[in-house]
């Protein structure tokens, strides 16, 4: 995956307009399928926990949270993605009037997480089978919340599974929520807003709240990846 050669100005423009940006053909489709198989067969030590979504009241299916050290090549991808997203995150922070500035590199940001008591990694892989789904949610707990996360599918839509679209809702002040379907093909990555984004209006900049989910899988098995940059506080349950 060549992250540095992406048109990051175009990525930022789509994030500003839509709250998400698709990085088409982010990695090879064959590699995506291989990673999906690897994560499903991985030793338990690869994960800090495995939970059923219904126990969290977050839908139905299985979620596996990675341990501190992400499997290769995810750790290198996350570092590279963070370097390009941190300046955009700082511009969003400034527009929203937040005094917070994110470190220019991932390890500096991770140090800030640990200082804030956020020690639990949130990157995960999901396995959803027929009739499974993931409810609308936000990963925005804690003092150190990075405004972006990255998602991908590691099984092929319409071949390995049907349904299972990645969806978002956007709620603007005094307006109905707007539904968004993010078009994800095998090998695509999508950068999505974690919870809030700035939006330009006639009266200046205002906050837009976003949540994301995975619609009901109609058949087959969907393997999904979610790369999160910030950690959460230890809640003991996961």
C-alpha positions in Angstrom: 0.0 0.0 0.0 1.5 3.3 -1.0 -0.1 5.8 1.3 2.3 8.7 0.8 1.4 9.1 -2.9 -2.3 9.6 -2.3 -3.9 12.9 -3.2 -4.4 14.0 0.4 -5.8 17.4 -0.7 -8.6 15.5 -2.4 -9.0 13.3 0.7 -9.3 16.3 2.9 -11.8 18.0 0.6 -14.1 14.9 0.7 -13.8 14.6 4.4 -14.8 18.3 4.7 -17.8 17.8 2.4 -19.0 14.3 3.4 -17.4 13.2 6.7 -15.7 10.3 4.9 -13.3 9.7 2.1 -12.7 6.5 0.1 -9.1 5.5 -0.7 -9.9 3.3 -3.7 -7.7 0.3 -4.1 -6.0 1.0 -0.9 -4.4 -2.4 -1.0 -4.4 -5.4 -3.2 -7.7 -7.5 -3.2 -5.7 -10.7 -2.8 -3.9 -9.3 0.2 -7.2 -8.2 1.7 -8.7 -11.7 1.5 -5.5 -13.2 2.9 -5.6 -10.7 5.9 -9.2 -11.7 6.5 -8.3 -15.4 6.7 -5.3 -14.7 8.8 -7.3 -12.7 11.4 -9.9 -15.3 11.7 -7.3 -18.0 12.2 -5.0 -15.9 14.4 -3.8 -17.1 17.8 -5.8 -15.7 20.7 -2.8 -13.7 21.8 -3.3 -11.5 18.8 -6.4 -10.1 20.5 -7.0 -8.4 23.8 -10.6 -9.6 23.8 -13.3 -11.2 21.7 -16.9 -10.2 22.4 -20.3 -10.9 21.0 -22.0 -7.7 19.8 -25.3 -8.5 21.5 -23.6 -8.5 24.9 -22.7 -4.9 24.3 -26.1 -4.0 22.9 -24.4 -3.2 19.7 -26.1 -5.6 17.3 -25.3 -9.2 16.5 -22.0 -10.8 15.5 -18.4 -11.1 16.8 -15.9 -8.3 17.4 -12.2 -9.0 18.1 -10.1 -6.2 19.6 -6.5 -6.3 18.7 -3.8 -6.3 21.4 -1.3 -3.5 21.8 0.9 -4.6 18.9 -1.1 -4.7 15.6 -0.3 -7.5 13.2 1.9 -6.6 10.3 1.3 -4.7 8.1 -1.5 -2.9 10.0 0.9 -1.1 12.3 2.9 0.4 9.5 -0.3 1.5 7.7 -1.7 3.1 10.8 1.5 5.1 11.4 1.5 6.3 7.8 -2.2 7.2 7.8 -1.8 9.1 11.0 1.0 11.3 9.6 -1.3 12.5 6.8 -4.4 12.7 8.9 -3.0 14.6 11.9 -2.7 18.0 10.0 -6.3 17.6 8.8 -7.3 16.8 12.4 -5.6 19.9 13.7 -7.4 22.0 11.1 -10.7 20.5 12.2 -9.9 21.2 15.8 -9.1 24.8 15.0 -12.4 25.3 13.1 -14.3 23.8 16.0 -12.6 26.2 18.4 -10.9 23.4 20.3 -7.5 24.3 21.8 -6.3 20.7 21.3 -3.4 20.0 18.9 -2.6 16.4 17.9 1.0 15.2 17.8 2.5 15.0 14.3 3.3 11.3 14.6 1.3 8.3 16.0 3.7 7.4 18.8 3.5 11.0 20.2 -0.3 10.8 20.1 -0.2 7.4 21.8 1.9 8.9 24.6 -0.8 11.6 25.1 -3.4 8.7 25.3 -1.5 6.9 28.0 -1.0 10.2 30.0 -4.8 10.6 29.8 -5.4 7.1 31.2 -6.5 5.7 27.8 -4.7 2.4 27.6 -7.0 0.0 25.8 -6.6 -0.3 22.0 -9.8 0.0 20.0 -8.7 -1.4 16.5 -10.8 -4.4 15.7 -11.9 -7.0 13.2 -15.5 -8.0 13.0 -17.1 -11.2 11.7 -20.8 -10.9 10.7 -22.7 -13.8 9.3 -26.2 -14.1 7.9 -28.7 -11.9 9.9 -25.8 -10.2 11.9 -25.4 -6.4 12.0 -23.6 -3.7 14.0 -25.6 -0.9 15.5 -24.9 2.9 15.1 -22.2 4.0 17.5 -19.3 6.4 18.1 -15.9 5.8 19.5 -15.5 9.1 21.2 -15.0 8.4 24.9 -11.9 10.0 26.6 -9.9 13.2 26.6 -7.8 12.2 23.6 -10.2 11.4 20.7 -8.8 11.4 17.2 -11.4 12.7 14.8 -10.8 10.0 12.2 -10.7 6.2 11.9 -10.2 3.9 9.0 -12.4 1.0 7.9 -12.2 -1.7 5.2 -13.9 -5.0 4.2 -11.7 -8.1 4.0 -14.2 -10.3 2.2 -15.7 -9.6 -1.2 -19.1 -8.0 -1.4 -21.6 -9.9 -3.6 -19.4 -12.9 -3.6 -18.6 -13.7 0.0 -21.5 -11.9 1.5 -24.6 -9.8 0.5 -26.0 -6.9 2.5 -23.6 -5.7 5.2 -23.2 -2.1 3.8 -21.1 0.3 5.9 -23.5 3.2 6.7 -23.2 6.5 8.5 -25.7 9.0 9.9 -25.1 12.7 10.0 -27.1 14.9 12.4 -27.0 18.7 11.9 -28.6 21.2 14.3 -32.4 21.6 13.7 -32.3 19.2 10.7 -33.3 15.6 10.1 -30.5 13.0 10.3 -28.9 12.3 6.9 -28.2 8.7 6.0 -24.9 7.9 4.1 -23.9 4.6 2.5 -20.1 4.4 2.1 -19.3 2.4 -1.1 -16.6 -0.1 -0.1 -15.1 -2.6 -2.5 -12.6 -5.3 -1.6 -9.3 -3.5 -1.3 -10.7 -0.1 -0.6 -10.1 1.9 2.6 -12.4 4.6 3.9 -11.4 7.3 6.3 -14.5 8.2 8.4 -15.2 10.9 11.0 -15.2 9.4 14.5 -18.0 11.6 15.9 -17.8 15.3 15.1 -16.9 17.3 12.1 -17.0 21.1 11.3 -19.4 22.3 8.7 -19.5 25.7 7.0 -22.8 27.5 7.3 -24.3 30.9 6.6 -23.6 31.8 10.3 -20.1 30.4 10.3 -18.8 26.9 11.4 -21.1 24.5 13.3 -20.7 21.0 14.6 -22.1 18.0 12.8 -22.4 14.7 14.7 -21.8 11.4 12.9 -22.3 7.7 13.9 -21.5 4.6 11.8 -22.9 1.1 11.6 -23.0 -2.0 9.4 -26.3 -3.0 7.9 -27.8 -6.5 8.2 -25.8 -9.2 6.4 -28.3 -11.0 4.1 -26.1 -14.0 3.4 -22.5 -15.3 3.7 -19.8 -14.0 6.0 -18.5 -10.4 6.2 -15.0 -9.8 7.7 -14.5 -6.1 8.5 -11.5 -4.1 9.7 -11.6 -0.9 11.8 -8.3 0.9 12.5 -8.7 3.3 15.5 -6.0 5.7 16.4 -7.0 6.6 20.0 -7.3 4.2 22.9 -10.1 4.0 25.5 -9.9 3.9 29.3 -9.8 0.4 30.8 -13.5 -0.5 31.5 -12.7 -4.0 32.7 -15.5 -5.6 30.6 -13.6 -5.9 27.3 
